[in-house]
């Protein structure tokens, strides 16, 4: 009996040890499987994660993307013609010109915009090797003025709708706002325009018509030393948007007298009772010679000046002015700078 009990105890211990070994093996296998699964997950995340470097800024970690750029082999099958064309595309400079100022800008019999300004732009841009396009714009989009207020930049030039405005005088006020090219015209003469009987040397108490944006503004009027009453009260100043509006204001009695340039009004007063005063021309103080007017951060003037200098040195500028007096002289006098 004692031997039987002993064998039984031995067998029980053996089975117990076998069960424990089996449990240990099973647990080990499960742990290994779990580790393998975790490793696969980590590998998958690492592969999908973009390559980058971690930068810690004030305790926060951000990822700086460093996406590698694939190399492009420009073989006949992969060459992109549009990319090449875009890279070689020339810049287009847009130049604003007005539509009604004597021989410089006007409509021909067919309704097309012509004038010395257009001829000059074509010639200078050709010499400079730049592509220029002319757009017709109201003068107030280049410069704008209201009575009692200093001149200020027009929305078109200030907002960059175009690169330059054509033929603007470089006055002291304008130089504070814009940049100017080399001049190509001499200073414009200014006159009073009124019905017969005006004494141009005494405008005391007169209602004065001015054109918004033109250099013949209140500052110009106040600088005409030979004229009594030139310091006109703001209540007697009236602004016109165009030359035609100024003529209408003179004819209907809204104003007693208008102030404008000789070339602009040369043909406008034909067929009316409006006369030009005085017989000798007047000039605005601090008003320089006309040129191209641009924003100070625009490079157009550097290109223009280069082309203009070539035009002058070749003698072509002088020929252009002589030809313009024949082509456009019926609209008024063209007074180019000496070259």
C-alpha positions in Angstrom: 0.0 0.0 0.0 2.8 2.4 0.9 4.5 1.8 -2.6 1.2 2.5 -4.4 0.7 5.8 -2.6 4.3 6.8 -3.4 3.9 6.1 -7.1 0.7 8.1 -7.2 2.4 11.1 -5.6 5.2 10.9 -8.1 2.9 10.8 -11.1 0.9 13.7 -9.7 4.0 15.8 -9.4 5.1 14.9 -12.9 1.7 15.9 -14.4 1.8 19.2 -12.4 5.2 20.0 -13.7 4.1 19.2 -17.3 1.1 21.5 -17.0 3.3 24.3 -15.6 5.7 23.9 -18.5 2.9 24.0 -21.0 1.5 27.2 -19.5 4.9 28.9 -19.5 5.4 27.9 -23.2 2.0 29.1 -24.2 2.5 32.4 -22.4 5.9 32.9 -24.0 4.4 32.2 -27.5 1.6 34.7 -26.9 4.1 37.4 -25.8 6.2 36.8 -28.8 3.2 37.1 -31.1 2.1 40.3 -29.4 5.6 41.8 -29.8 5.6 40.9 -33.4 2.2 42.5 -34.0 3.4 45.7 -32.2 6.6 45.7 -34.3 4.5 45.5 -37.5 2.3 48.4 -36.5 5.3 50.5 -35.6 6.9 49.7 -39.0 3.7 50.6 -40.9 3.4 53.9 -39.1 7.1 54.7 -39.7 6.7 54.0 -43.4 3.6 56.2 -43.8 5.0 59.1 -41.7 6.5 61.9 -43.9 10.2 62.4 -43.6 10.9 65.5 -41.5 12.8 67.1 -38.7 11.3 67.9 -35.4 11.7 71.5 -34.2 10.7 72.5 -30.7 9.5 76.1 -30.3 8.5 77.3 -26.9 7.8 73.8 -25.7 5.8 72.7 -28.7 7.1 70.2 -31.3 6.4 70.8 -34.9 7.3 68.9 -38.0 9.1 70.5 -40.9 8.2 68.7 -44.1 11.1 67.7 -46.3 9.4 66.1 -49.3 12.0 65.0 -51.8 11.5 66.3 -55.3 11.5 63.7 -58.0 14.1 64.1 -60.7 12.6 64.8 -64.2 14.2 63.4 -67.2 13.5 65.6 -70.2 13.2 62.9 -72.7 10.9 63.4 -75.8 8.2 61.4 -73.9 8.3 63.6 -70.8 9.1 67.1 -72.1 6.5 69.8 -71.2 6.4 72.5 -73.9 4.1 74.7 -71.8 6.7 74.8 -69.0 9.3 76.1 -71.5 7.0 78.6 -73.0 6.0 80.0 -69.6 9.6 80.4 -68.5 10.4 82.4 -71.7 7.3 84.6 -71.6 8.2 88.3 -71.7 6.8 90.8 -69.3 4.1 93.1 -70.7 4.2 96.7 -69.6 0.9 98.5 -69.6 0.9 102.3 -70.2 -2.2 104.5 -69.5 -2.9 107.2 -72.0 -5.8 109.7 -71.9 -8.2 110.2 -74.7 -8.6 113.9 -75.3 -5.6 116.3 -75.0 -4.8 118.1 -78.1 -2.3 116.5 -80.5 -1.0 114.0 -77.9 -4.1 111.8 -77.4 -7.3 111.9 -79.5 -9.6 109.8 -81.6 -9.1 109.8 -85.4 -12.0 109.8 -87.9 -12.3 106.0 -87.5 -12.6 106.2 -83.7 -9.1 104.8 -83.0 -6.9 106.3 -80.4 -3.9 108.1 -82.0 -1.6 111.0 -81.2 2.1 111.8 -80.5 1.9 110.0 -77.2 1.0 106.8 -78.9 3.8 107.2 -81.5 6.3 107.9 -78.8 5.4 104.9 -76.7 5.7 102.6 -79.7 9.1 104.0 -80.7 10.7 104.1 -77.2 9.5 100.6 -76.2 10.9 99.3 -79.5 14.3 100.8 -78.7 14.1 99.5 -75.2 13.2 96.0 -76.3 10.1 95.8 -74.1 6.6 94.8 -74.9 4.3 97.8 -74.1 0.5 97.9 -74.4 -1.5 101.2 -74.3 -4.7 101.4 -72.3 -7.1 104.3 -72.5 -8.0 105.6 -69.0 -9.6 108.7 -67.4 -6.9 111.2 -66.3 -8.3 111.0 -62.7 -7.2 107.4 -62.5 -3.6 108.7 -62.7 -3.9 111.8 -60.5 -7.0 113.1 -58.6 -7.8 116.4 -57.0 -10.6 118.0 -55.1 -11.1 121.6 -54.2 -9.3 122.5 -51.0 -7.3 119.3 -51.1 -3.8 118.6 -52.4 -3.3 116.3 -55.4 -3.2 112.6 -54.7 -2.5 109.5 -56.7 -5.3 108.1 -58.8 -6.6 104.7 -58.1 -5.4 103.2 -61.3 -1.7 103.9 -60.8 -1.8 103.5 -57.0 -3.4 100.1 -57.3 -1.1 98.9 -60.1 -3.7 98.6 -62.8 -0.9 99.7 -65.2 2.8 100.5 -65.0 2.9 104.1 -66.1 0.8 107.2 -67.1 1.8 109.2 -70.2 2.9 112.8 -70.4 2.5 114.0 -66.8 4.3 117.1 -65.5 6.7 116.5 -62.7 5.4 119.0 -60.1 6.7 119.1 -56.5 3.5 117.6 -55.1 3.6 114.8 -57.6 7.2 113.9 -57.0 6.3 113.2 -53.4 4.0 110.4 -54.6 5.3 109.2 -57.9 8.5 108.8 -59.9 9.2 110.4 -63.3 11.1 109.4 -66.4 13.4 111.7 -68.5 11.2 114.5 -69.9 10.3 114.4 -73.6 8.2 117.7 -73.8 8.8 121.2 -72.7 6.5 122.7 -69.9 3.0 123.4 -71.0 1.7 126.9 -71.3 -1.4 127.7 -69.3 -4.2 130.2 -70.0 -7.5 131.4 -68.7 -10.5 130.6 -70.9 -13.6 132.7 -70.7 -16.3 134.6 -72.6 -15.2 138.0 -74.0 -14.5 140.9 -71.6 -12.3 139.0 -68.9 -9.5 140.9 -67.4 -7.0 138.0 -66.9 -4.9 140.0 -64.5 -7.6 140.4 -61.9 -9.9 137.5 -61.2 -11.0 138.7 -57.7 -14.5 137.3 -56.9 -14.6 135.2 -60.0 -15.8 131.6 -60.0 -13.0 129.4 -61.4 -13.3 126.1 -63.2 -10.4 123.6 -62.9 -10.0 120.0 -64.3 -9.5 117.3 -61.7 -6.1 115.7 -61.8 -4.5 118.4 -64.2 -1.5 120.3 -62.9 -3.6 123.5 -63.6 -5.0 123.2 -60.1 -5.4 125.5 -57.1 -1.6 125.4 -56.3 -0.9 126.5 -59.9 -3.5 129.3 -59.7 -2.1 130.6 -56.4 1.4 130.8 -58.0 0.4 133.1 -60.8 2.0 136.2 -59.4 0.9 138.5 -62.1 -2.8 137.8 -61.4 -4.7 139.7 -58.6 -7.2 137.6 -56.7 -5.4 134.4 -57.5 -5.9 133.1 -54.0 -9.5 132.0 -54.8 -11.7 130.9 -51.9 -12.7 127.2 -52.0 -16.3 128.2 -52.4 -15.5 129.8 -55.8 -13.6 126.7 -57.1 -15.5 124.2 -59.3 -14.0 120.9 -60.5 -14.7 119.4 -63.9 -13.8 115.8 -64.8 -13.0 116.5 -68.5 -12.2 119.4 -70.9 -15.7 119.2 -72.4 -17.2 119.5 -68.9 -15.1 122.6 -68.3 -16.2 124.2 -71.6 -19.8 123.5 -70.7 -19.4 125.1 -67.3 -18.0 128.3 -68.9 -20.8 128.4 -71.6 -23.7 127.9 -69.1 -22.3 130.4 -66.6 -21.5 127.8 -63.8 -18.0 129.4 -63.8 -16.7 132.8 -65.0 -13.3 131.5 -66.1 -11.5 128.2 -66.6 -7.8 127.4 -66.3 -6.2 124.9 -68.6 -3.2 124.2 -70.9 -2.8 125.6 -74.4 -2.5 122.3 -76.2 -5.5 120.8 -74.5 -7.8 123.6 -75.4 -6.4 124.7 -78.8 -9.2 123.2 -80.9 -11.8 122.9 -78.2 -12.8 126.5 -78.3 -13.3 126.5 -82.1 -16.8 127.4 -83.0 -17.6 128.9 -79.5 -17.5 132.4 -78.0 -14.8 131.3 -75.5 -11.5 133.1 -75.8 -8.0 132.5 -74.5 -6.5 135.0 -72.0 -3.9 136.6 -71.8 -2.2 136.9 -75.1 1.2 135.9 -73.6 1.4 132.4 -72.0 1.6 131.8 -68.3 3.5 129.0 -66.5 2.7 127.2 -63.2 5.4 127.4 -60.6 7.2 124.2 -59.5 5.8 122.4 -62.6 8.5 120.6 -64.6 8.6 119.0 -68.0 6.2 116.1 -69.0 7.4 112.5 -68.9 6.2 109.1 -67.9 4.8 108.9 -64.3 5.1 105.6 -62.3 4.9 104.2 -58.8 8.2 104.5 -57.0 8.5 100.7 -56.7 8.1 100.1 -60.5 11.0 99.5 -62.8 9.3 100.8 -66.0 11.2 104.2 -66.0 14.6 102.5 -66.1 13.6 100.6 -69.2 11.9 103.6 -70.7 14.9 105.9 -70.1 17.2 103.4 -71.8 15.0 103.3 -74.8 14.5 107.0 -74.9 18.2 107.7 -74.8 18.7 105.4 -77.8 15.9 107.1 -79.6 17.5 110.5 -79.0 21.1 109.5 -79.8 20.0 107.9 -83.1 18.3 111.1 -84.2 15.0 109.3 -84.5 13.4 111.3 -81.7 13.8 114.5 -83.6 12.4 113.0 -86.7 9.5 111.6 -84.8 8.7 115.1 -83.4 8.9 116.6 -86.9 6.7 114.0 -88.4 4.2 114.4 -85.5 3.8 118.1 -86.2 2.6 117.2 -89.7 0.4 114.2 -88.6 -1.1 115.7 -85.5 -0.5 119.4 -85.8 -4.1 120.1 -86.7 -4.9 119.3 -83.1 -2.4 121.8 -81.6 1.3 122.5 -81.2 3.8 119.8 -80.2 6.8 121.1 -78.3 9.4 118.4 -77.8 12.5 118.9 -75.7 15.6 119.8 -77.6 17.5 116.8 -78.8 
